[in-house]
Amino acid sequence: MLSYTSVSTLYVSQKFGHENNMGVHYMNDKFMNGPLVNIDLALQKVAQMRRAGYTQPVTIKLMDKEYHLSKTIKMGKKKGANLNFPLEDAAVKDVTIEPFEQDKVLITGAKRLDGFQDDIFNDVACWSIEIEDVKNVGWDFTDLYVNGKPANRTRYPHEGFLYPEEVEKRNWREQSSWFIAKEGDIPAHFKSIENARIRFCHFWIEEQLDIASYDFKTRKCTFDGRTSMNITEERNKDATMEYYVENLAEAFGREGDFYLDKQAGKLYYLPKTGETRENTEIYAPVIDKLIEVDGGEDGVQGIRLRNLQFAYTKADYQPIRGVKEQAAMSGDASDYDLFNNEMIEKVGADYQCVAGLFGSIEFKNAHHCSVENCEFISLGGYGVKIMEGCHHITIENSKLHYLGGGGVSIGGGNIHQEEKTWTHDIKVRNCEITKLGQRYLSGCGILLMDAYDCELSENEIHDFYYSGICLGWVWGYASSVTHGNIVRKNHIYDLGKGILSDMGGVYT
């Protein structure tokens, strides 16, 4: 048995590993030196080493082609678990995660669904599968991934938009909670309407709210929250409510549609032309984040993710608006504090860029970390989110595509917060960022809010619905953390698609 004093590599295999192994060799032996069974156990071994004073960098080698996570991997300050002795918090730092011998390793936050049968749903021939965890333990998912791409949530109408007959009249930047549908727009046989979601674009944002109730007699539709900004039924106005309804059972019928009947525990999918059960892989997500790196008060360094593929996470996100914040936006208050705010209710959107959306990989209070030669595909949020207290983090030579929100989000503390929360010296280089906004149309290619001395260079950014690069988070002439950022040699094209306004290739 090897001593951890000289260990610089740990091996992980969900197929061949064991929870009692040491993880110091890629083959099993009678001394239990073989691979560990999951990544979390390898990180616990690193925490043990750091607690014992061993500071050498450690590489975690992943031996399988695919890893399925049922919970988020957390790195940074980490408590030892399943150990025979108490272990105080120890920083999991100076760790590289990469494949053992393969070109790439796929890390997913989803379950693969097998066993689909032929069926009929909404008078349409399709596939179906009964899922016990949906029916018996309440597993719910609003995303489905088929052959590496997002499937369609049902949409009514299949093309174009509906317009309300009447809306709750509010002033500029105030919120509405209901509208009256035009006669005939929501047919009486749409019994699943109260399981559905309203989506509409206006100004520079897309709003999404679930339906709390719908009265077929009065045609009044009430949201389960409020719109982020005012709405109107008048055509060709900035606030025009051009809406459609999502997740209606009665709208099932386009190729690539899916519908989850939660009460029956049954999933329906309408395959695309050429898809067979033999050539089709279907995944349903169970978590929204794959990796969180958080160094806490002391910070963490040296986390490197290399040659990995990240895929299949949940996209469920609903912004919340507070009393002081809303008062300031509507002109009823001169100032507010976002970080000491009494929260009141859901709203349909963030103010811009779906800025509060989580990242599939998140860094917080971290420095000298990197994401290199990775692929982010079919994920629910931003691909990577870099938050407060971060510096010298690099994302390079990577591809981010088919994401629920945007590509990369960067933002630390603002000018009124402690300097230790400020974020700086972040680099996003030589990445392809494309096919964004799969669930939230307002996602940016790269969003840089409160951060300075960053470099965004030599990226190819294209084919989605909002700005390629957004910089800055102060509208006006107030003091800002943001300065000294370099944007150069990016190829930015095919944006907007006539959906949103107030945007650009580079928006500052």
Secondary structure as GFF3:
##gff-version 3
##sequence-region A 1 508
A	DSSP	three_ten_helix	4	6	.	.	.	ID=ss1
A	DSSP	beta_strand	9	12	.	.	.	ID=ss2
A	DSSP	alpha_helix	39	51	.	.	.	ID=ss3
A	DSSP	beta_strand	58	62	.	.	.	ID=ss4
A	DSSP	beta_strand	66	68	.	.	.	ID=ss5
A	DSSP	beta_strand	73	78	.	.	.	ID=ss6
A	DSSP	beta_strand	90	91	.	.	.	ID=ss7
A	DSSP	beta_strand	95	99	.	.	.	ID=ss8
A	DSSP	beta_strand	105	108	.	.	.	ID=ss9
A	DSSP	beta_strand	110	112	.	.	.	ID=ss10
A	DSSP	beta_strand	117	121	.	.	.	ID=ss11
A	DSSP	beta_strand	124	130	.	.	.	ID=ss12
A	DSSP	alpha_helix	132	137	.	.	.	ID=ss13
A	DSSP	beta_strand	145	146	.	.	.	ID=ss14
A	DSSP	beta_strand	149	150	.	.	.	ID=ss15
A	DSSP	beta_strand	152	153	.	.	.	ID=ss16
A	DSSP	beta_strand	155	156	.	.	.	ID=ss17
A	DSSP	beta_strand	166	167	.	.	.	ID=ss18
A	DSSP	beta_strand	178	180	.	.	.	ID=ss19
A	DSSP	three_ten_helix	193	195	.	.	.	ID=ss20
A	DSSP	beta_strand	197	202	.	.	.	ID=ss21
A	DSSP	beta_strand	205	214	.	.	.	ID=ss22
A	DSSP	beta_strand	220	223	.	.	.	ID=ss23
A	DSSP	beta_strand	242	246	.	.	.	ID=ss24
A	DSSP	three_ten_helix	249	251	.	.	.	ID=ss25
A	DSSP	beta_strand	257	261	.	.	.	ID=ss26
A	DSSP	beta_strand	266	269	.	.	.	ID=ss27
A	DSSP	beta_strand	282	285	.	.	.	ID=ss28
A	DSSP	beta_strand	291	294	.	.	.	ID=ss29
A	DSSP	beta_strand	300	301	.	.	.	ID=ss30
A	DSSP	beta_strand	303	306	.	.	.	ID=ss31
A	DSSP	beta_strand	308	311	.	.	.	ID=ss32
A	DSSP	beta_strand	320	322	.	.	.	ID=ss33
A	DSSP	alpha_helix	323	329	.	.	.	ID=ss34
A	DSSP	beta_strand	343	346	.	.	.	ID=ss35
A	DSSP	beta_strand	359	364	.	.	.	ID=ss36
A	DSSP	beta_strand	366	372	.	.	.	ID=ss37
A	DSSP	beta_strand	375	379	.	.	.	ID=ss38
A	DSSP	beta_strand	382	386	.	.	.	ID=ss39
A	DSSP	beta_strand	391	396	.	.	.	ID=ss40
A	DSSP	beta_strand	399	403	.	.	.	ID=ss41
A	DSSP	beta_strand	408	410	.	.	.	ID=ss42
A	DSSP	three_ten_helix	419	421	.	.	.	ID=ss43
A	DSSP	beta_strand	424	429	.	.	.	ID=ss44
A	DSSP	beta_strand	432	434	.	.	.	ID=ss45
A	DSSP	beta_strand	446	448	.	.	.	ID=ss46
A	DSSP	beta_strand	455	457	.	.	.	ID=ss47
A	DSSP	beta_strand	460	462	.	.	.	ID=ss48
A	DSSP	beta_strand	469	471	.	.	.	ID=ss49
A	DSSP	beta_strand	486	488	.	.	.	ID=ss50
A	DSSP	beta_strand	491	493	.	.	.	ID=ss51
A	DSSP	beta_strand	506	507	.	.	.	ID=ss52
###
